[in-house]
């Protein structure tokens, strides 16, 4: 992952003017993050988790898999690996408000960003639930917003099964995400 910063930071207008070169561009508080395409195991976890969330979603909620843009402010544009939000909140191109759930799947190039930078930015955006999937172990860590802070509510090992209650009930076994 590469980071670049210009002056006081970039804006979403700067990101929209960049050419499509196959990289994933994100912007956190004006700092540009550039990620290469993810590996197979990462994508299997994204796809399988999206399937579970999509199948369990109530009629008024959509689960989306990356790439799908989320705007958290003029200087913050993120692309969670999976997100969940009310259908009414999506526009034609992106989600212009914080989702109910943001999920990041770790890669060697993004683990520090997902566990620190995005964790803090999602917390500040008041995203109610943040999940991180480690496809190498496999493992799922779940945080929920309590007041202004995230509290860890689950750390699920490979063969363990966990049932979420937020944003809606769905049962997950981390090892099955990478099958």
C-alpha positions as CSV (number, residue, x, y, z in Angstrom):
1,X,0.0,0.0,0.0
2,X,1.3,3.4,-0.9
3,X,0.3,6.7,0.7
4,X,0.6,10.2,-0.9
5,X,-0.3,13.6,0.4
6,X,-0.5,16.9,-1.3
7,X,-0.4,20.2,0.6
8,X,-3.3,20.1,3.1
9,X,-4.5,16.9,1.7
10,X,-6.6,15.6,-1.2
11,X,-10.3,15.7,-1.6
12,X,-12.8,13.4,-3.2
13,X,-12.7,15.7,-6.3
14,X,-9.0,14.7,-6.7
15,X,-9.9,11.0,-6.5
16,X,-12.6,11.3,-9.1
17,X,-10.2,12.9,-11.6
18,X,-7.6,10.0,-11.3
19,X,-7.4,7.5,-14.2
20,X,-8.7,4.0,-13.8
21,X,-5.4,2.0,-13.6
22,X,-6.6,-1.1,-11.8
23,X,-5.5,0.1,-8.3
24,X,-7.9,0.8,-5.5
25,X,-7.8,4.4,-4.4
26,X,-9.0,5.5,-0.9
27,X,-8.7,8.7,0.9
28,X,-8.5,9.0,4.7
29,X,-8.6,12.5,6.0
30,X,-6.9,13.8,2.9
31,X,-4.2,11.1,2.7
32,X,-4.3,8.9,-0.5
33,X,-4.0,5.2,0.0
34,X,-3.3,3.0,-3.1
35,X,-3.8,-0.7,-2.9
36,X,-2.9,-3.4,-5.5
37,X,-5.5,-5.9,-6.5
38,X,-6.2,-8.5,-3.8
39,X,-5.1,-12.1,-3.8
40,X,-7.4,-15.1,-4.3
41,X,-7.9,-16.0,-0.7
42,X,-8.8,-12.4,0.1
43,X,-11.4,-12.4,-2.7
44,X,-12.9,-15.7,-1.7
45,X,-13.4,-14.3,1.8
46,X,-15.0,-11.1,0.4
47,X,-17.3,-13.0,-1.9
48,X,-18.4,-15.7,0.6
49,X,-19.1,-13.1,3.3
50,X,-21.0,-11.0,0.9
51,X,-23.1,-14.0,0.0
52,X,-23.9,-14.7,3.7
53,X,-24.8,-11.1,4.4
54,X,-26.8,-10.7,1.3
55,X,-28.8,-13.8,1.8
56,X,-29.7,-12.8,5.4
57,X,-30.4,-9.1,4.7
58,X,-33.9,-7.8,5.4
59,X,-35.7,-6.4,2.3
60,X,-34.8,-2.8,3.1
61,X,-31.1,-3.4,3.5
62,X,-28.4,-4.1,0.9
63,X,-25.0,-5.8,1.3
64,X,-22.4,-4.7,-1.2
65,X,-19.0,-6.1,-2.0
66,X,-16.0,-4.1,-3.2
67,X,-15.4,-2.1,-5.1
68,X,-18.1,0.2,-3.9
69,X,-17.3,3.7,-2.6
70,X,-18.4,5.2,0.7
71,X,-18.0,8.9,1.3
72,X,-17.3,9.8,5.0
73,X,-16.5,13.5,4.3
74,X,-14.9,15.8,1.7
75,X,-11.5,14.3,2.5
76,X,-12.5,10.7,3.2
77,X,-13.5,8.2,0.5
78,X,-13.2,4.5,1.5
79,X,-13.9,1.2,-0.2
80,X,-14.7,-1.4,2.4
81,X,-14.4,-5.0,1.2
82,X,-18.0,-5.6,2.2
83,X,-20.6,-3.1,3.5
84,X,-24.2,-3.1,4.7
85,X,-26.6,-0.1,4.6
86,X,-30.2,0.7,4.1
87,X,-31.3,0.7,0.4
88,X,-32.5,4.2,0.8
89,X,-29.0,5.5,1.7
90,X,-27.4,4.5,-1.6
91,X,-27.3,6.8,-4.6
92,X,-26.5,5.8,-8.2
93,X,-22.7,5.7,-7.7
94,X,-21.9,5.3,-4.0
95,X,-22.9,5.4,-0.4
96,X,-22.7,9.0,0.6
97,X,-23.3,8.3,4.4
98,X,-21.7,5.8,6.8
99,X,-22.9,2.2,6.5
100,X,-24.4,0.1,9.3
101,X,-21.5,-2.3,8.9
102,X,-18.0,-2.0,7.3
103,X,-15.9,-5.2,6.8
104,X,-12.2,-5.3,5.8
105,X,-10.4,-8.4,4.8
106,X,-6.8,-8.3,5.7
107,X,-4.0,-8.6,3.1
108,X,-0.3,-8.3,3.9
109,X,-0.2,-4.9,2.3
110,X,-3.2,-3.5,4.3
111,X,-3.3,-5.1,7.7
112,X,-1.9,-2.1,9.6
113,X,-4.2,0.3,7.8
114,X,-7.3,-1.8,8.4
115,X,-6.5,-2.4,12.1
116,X,-5.5,1.1,12.9
117,X,-6.2,3.9,10.4
118,X,-9.6,2.6,9.1
119,X,-10.5,1.4,12.6
120,X,-10.1,4.9,13.9
121,X,-11.8,6.6,10.9
122,X,-14.8,4.2,11.0
123,X,-15.1,4.9,14.7
124,X,-15.1,8.6,14.1
125,X,-17.7,8.2,11.4
126,X,-19.9,6.4,14.0
127,X,-20.2,3.2,11.9
128,X,-22.1,0.9,14.3
129,X,-20.3,-2.3,13.4
130,X,-16.8,-2.9,12.1
131,X,-15.6,-6.5,11.2
132,X,-12.1,-7.6,10.2
133,X,-11.5,-10.9,8.5
134,X,-8.1,-12.5,8.5
135,X,-8.2,-15.0,5.6
136,X,-4.8,-16.6,6.5
137,X,-5.8,-17.9,9.9
138,X,-8.9,-17.7,9.3
139,X,-10.4,-15.4,11.9
140,X,-13.1,-12.8,12.4
141,X,-12.9,-9.9,14.9
142,X,-16.0,-7.9,15.5
143,X,-16.3,-4.4,17.1
144,X,-19.5,-2.5,17.9
145,X,-19.8,1.1,18.7
146,X,-20.7,1.8,22.3
147,X,-20.9,5.6,22.8
148,X,-17.9,7.0,21.0
149,X,-15.7,3.9,21.1
150,X,-15.5,0.5,19.5
151,X,-15.8,-2.5,21.9
152,X,-14.7,-5.9,20.8
153,X,-17.7,-8.2,20.9
154,X,-16.3,-11.3,19.2
155,X,-13.0,-12.9,18.2
156,X,-14.0,-16.0,16.2
157,X,-11.5,-18.7,15.4
158,X,-11.4,-20.7,12.2
159,X,-13.8,-23.5,13.0
160,X,-15.9,-21.6,15.5
161,X,-19.4,-20.3,14.6
162,X,-20.7,-16.9,15.6
163,X,-24.1,-15.3,15.1
164,X,-24.2,-11.6,14.6
165,X,-27.1,-9.6,15.9
166,X,-26.0,-6.3,14.3
167,X,-26.9,-5.1,11.7
168,X,-29.1,-8.2,11.5
169,X,-28.8,-11.9,12.4
170,X,-26.3,-13.9,10.3
171,X,-24.1,-16.9,11.2
172,X,-20.4,-17.0,10.2
173,X,-17.7,-19.7,10.5
174,X,-14.4,-18.0,9.4
175,X,-12.9,-21.2,7.8
176,X,-15.9,-21.4,5.5
177,X,-15.2,-17.9,4.2
178,X,-12.0,-19.0,2.4
179,X,-13.3,-22.3,1.0
